[in-house]
């Protein structure tokens, strides 16, 4: 076994980090601060959509329909309009998301036994809000229509009850809070940024300033340089991760249902992979600017887009679903969410653990080999 | 003016000298927009369904078939024991589970309401919510057909139906890409111009060459111009590239005026360059500058601008905060121009806000920078 002498570099790196008070502050406290901001701001819960209604019929039935539509917490009647044309400017300026026009003769048609139609206009520019709005409105109209049938059935002495009553039960997150879903996801994103960006920049800085040459002439092995360079960031990131857990529990009630040591094992594996990726980038990049862009594009973006953090992987096109399998954040998120929300043990997530370990092993191994080559040159 | 030109040439030479830099600057945004265009979708499709059918009757099968017929659901598992539904959710194999009780067919036929349990993995609140809404619509549709059968039995006449004739504006197919990609234009413009202008200045500080420049007859204002102009030009070129990908590759409709779009990009660049300059004033190393830009500017901007997360859904305090985020106005402008095809007659308040932000931020940063140097 090679005798490791990592202390000198380790001390030097730590001194360099602690000399730069702001960088240290950013690394330790910002993750928690971001969690606060993002935890409150990130929210997909589509509620209280503004509805504008032009009820041209002004009958008992049309009033009942409008009432049924807007009695849930999802749709909120905000504008009562006299003319259908008044809806357009409200949608254009974004003041209303949904416009409903009940035409003249709505009630007369129904009473005469003829089908009736209401017009629904939806601002689809935000596709998610638009499709949720469409879902709520069509469900409300269907329910109203079914109620008319049920009344008629009752009059004729047939069973007026609905055939199937749904009993939804929500697991893991009964209040359906976006924060509970996103907080574990933020974990991966923040840790990825801290590790990949800060390690790659700190090594490339030595190259830019020419101090890498000095390290080369020192009697240190590449493994020693790598460990000395990365362990400080590993420790800082673990502190940052702990801050995230505390803030998440304190402000967002995100409690850890599963085992905490297991969670930390996942965090350390994930961090090692991130550090390895950072060193790999520093092998390739010659300037900090290039290192920064490469880090952002190889870590931040995929961890944000392809990890299932906000965008469901199931809905992506096939080739991206396949591609998402190389993103460590995807597996990390599955583990973190399972441990935090579902309280599972290693059993259901061992494959993800194995992948994280493999990724860390591969990136650190390759980058150590490359650095060794560079040093011996 | 000559001094500025010399500085411009120096800056472009420096960009060209780093072989990896130019391809990265030009390729990165294209990759980003392609990735985002495909990946950034919150459409809920392919919901994985686990089914326990305790009745195994034609009626119960017909009910389940309605789920798969919509195209939103795929049955991934039929279980024989209702407890296995929990395991399917725990293991993440299914996101929704349906529990159909015994005597489903008998109760439906006799007019007694049947209770069907739906177990949803609520960890992804948005997906759970949308899945449950689909299920409710499917069940309402099922009720419609059962009612029709009952009506036929008692009288044979039809009862009038109410239907919604829905028209979706601006984005009729409700494509996520139509909403996200225009936002990416704004995002890329911000990241590139802010990071690079900050880094270009801090690099001179780190290398100590800023002192050398200051002893030359170049005035601070000329220095600033020489540093910021190259990235303005690069920023505009990138907007062109990203627009090309958006319109030609993703078929995103650009309904408004292109000239107005570029003009307002110019207005937004005032803000981003001002921020870049500000970051460079308060940072000593590039690492510091990048971290500061990343955490204090990009992240709050990304999350509070309405880029992915609708501002209307945020708590009131945070909604108020978003008015201080310049990207918010620019995103509204870009989406308005792309999707709604509106012009300045609608967008003037946002344009005005950008102008004010740009003038104030850039003005203050220039002042601060000159003071630091002086």
Interface residues (C-beta under 8 A of the other chain):
Chain A: X20 X22 X23 X26 X27 X30 X34 X37 X38 X40 X41 X42 X43 X44 X45 X46 X47 X48 X65 X91 X92 X93 X109 X110 X112 X113 X114 X115 X116 X117 X118 X119 X120 X121 X122 X123 X124 X125 X126 X127 X128 X129 X130 X131 X132 X134 X135 X136 X137 X138 X139 X141 X142 X143 X144 X145 X146 X148 X149 X150 X152 X153 X156 X157 X158 X159 X161 X162 X163 X164 X165 X166 X167 X168 X169 X170 X171 X172 X173 X174 X176 X177 X178 X180 X181 X193 X197 X198 X201 X202 X205 X208 X209 X284 X285 X286 X287 X288 X289 X290 X292 X293 X294 X296 X297 X301 X302 X305 X306 X310 X311 X312 X314 X315 X316 X317 X320 X334 X337 X338 X341 X342 X344 X348
Chain B: X18 X20 X21 X24 X25 X28 X31 X32 X35 X36 X38 X39 X40 X41 X42 X43 X44 X45 X46 X47 X48 X63 X89 X90 X91 X92 X95 X108 X110 X111 X112 X113 X114 X115 X116 X117 X118 X119 X120 X121 X122 X123 X124 X125 X126 X127 X128 X129 X130 X132 X133 X134 X135 X136 X137 X139 X140 X141 X142 X143 X144 X146 X147 X150 X151 X153 X154 X155 X157 X158 X159 X160 X161 X162 X163 X164 X165 X166 X167 X168 X169 X170 X171 X172 X174 X175 X176 X178 X179 X191 X195 X196 X199 X203 X206 X284 X285 X286 X287 X288 X290 X291 X292 X294 X295 X299 X300 X303 X304 X308 X309 X310 X312 X313 X314 X315 X318 X335 X339 X340 X342 X346
